[in-house]
Amino acid sequence: MNPDRILECMAEMHTLTRLPRIGWIMAGVPDPESVSDHCFETAIIAYMLAQQIAEPVDMGKVLAMALFHETGEVRLTDLPRRSAPYVKQFKRKAEQDASVDILGGVAESVLPLLEEMHELETLEARLVEAAEELQIIAAAMYYAKENRGDMSEYRRDAEKYDPLGIGPAAAVAEVVKRRLGEYLGEKPYWELGYSRHSVADDRAKG
């Protein structure tokens, strides 16, 4: 055991408590949740969902996936969804490499779990992914209820929510979708920040 190395990892992971979720900032939310908040709530939601299904679930794997799934953001920061067309091709590799450097020698057993979550082939991985996406649309619902920022964009997210075969997640998402709609009313959504005019886009259209 190397206590200095453990403390170094602890200090890096602590960064996530200060790192805001950038998408909420872009939506105009004052003092939005941190990445750590997001991970914690994902773990809580995943735990609750797991209690509602009959299949046996490895809760150790579920909680580790949920709590560590944003490890790469310690060094890469939180990138908003509108950055995806520009960074998606290398983002996963960058997150993997960052996670190895952050957790190496301290919590390396988490690394294959993060890969498992990405592949979505196990019940635990699907459960955590469904919980993470449910956390996002639920947070949008909370912000809409509190009139914090413009949550109209997340009406579409709620409509497109994929529970990945997790029945309880689908049921809760339906309630979230209904309540989000009630809080938003007829408020229109302006797709600011998503138009693309790159040469590559023009070629694709041609």
Residue pairs with C-beta under 8 A, 6 or more apart in sequence:
2 105
5 105
5 106
6 106
9 102
9 103
9 105
9 106
9 107
12 74
12 75
12 102
13 71
13 74
13 102
15 74
16 34
16 35
16 36
16 39
16 70
16 73
16 74
17 34
17 35
17 36
18 34
19 34
19 35
19 36
19 73
19 77
19 78
20 32
20 33
20 34
20 35
20 78
21 32
21 33
21 34
21 35
21 37
21 38
21 78
22 77
22 78
22 79
22 80
23 78
23 80
23 81
24 32
24 33
24 139
24 143
24 149
25 32
26 80
26 82
26 193
27 143
27 149
27 150
27 151
27 153
28 148
28 149
28 150
29 143
29 148
29 149
30 148
30 149
32 143
32 149
33 41
33 139
35 70
35 73
35 78
38 70
38 132
38 135
38 136
38 139
39 66
39 67
39 68
39 69
39 70
40 67
41 135
41 138
41 139
42 66
42 67
42 69
42 128
42 131
42 132
42 135
43 62
43 63
43 66
43 67
43 131
45 131
45 134
45 135
45 138
46 62
46 63
46 65
46 66
46 127
46 128
46 131
47 59
47 62
47 63
49 127
49 130
49 131
49 134
49 166
49 168
49 169
49 172
50 57
50 59
50 62
50 127
52 167
52 168
53 127
53 166
53 167
53 168
55 123
57 123
57 124
57 127
58 124
61 113
61 116
61 124
62 124
62 127
62 128
64 109
64 110
64 113
65 113
65 114
65 116
65 117
65 124
65 125
65 128
66 128
66 131
66 132
68 99
68 103
68 107
68 110
68 113
68 114
69 114
69 117
69 128
69 132
70 78
71 95
71 98
71 99
71 102
71 103
71 110
71 114
72 94
72 95
72 96
72 98
72 99
72 102
73 95
74 98
74 102
75 98
75 101
75 102
76 91
76 94
76 95
76 98
79 87
79 91
82 193
82 194
84 91
85 196
92 118
96 111
96 114
96 115
99 110
99 111
99 114
100 111
103 110
103 111
116 122
116 124
116 125
117 124
117 125
117 128
117 129
118 125
119 125
120 126
120 129
120 164
126 164
126 165
126 166
127 164
127 166
127 169
129 164
130 162
130 163
130 164
130 166
130 169
131 169
133 157
133 161
133 162
134 161
134 163
134 169
134 172
134 173
134 176
136 154
136 157
137 154
137 157
137 158
137 161
137 173
137 176
137 177
137 180
138 172
138 176
140 151
140 154
140 157
140 158
140 180
141 151
141 154
141 158
141 176
141 179
141 180
141 183
143 149
143 151
144 151
144 154
144 180
144 183
144 184
145 179
145 183
150 187
150 189
151 180
151 183
151 184
152 184
152 187
152 188
152 189
152 190
153 189
153 191
154 180
155 180
155 181
155 184
155 189
156 189
158 173
158 176
158 177
158 180
158 181
159 177
161 170
161 173
161 177
163 169
163 170
163 173
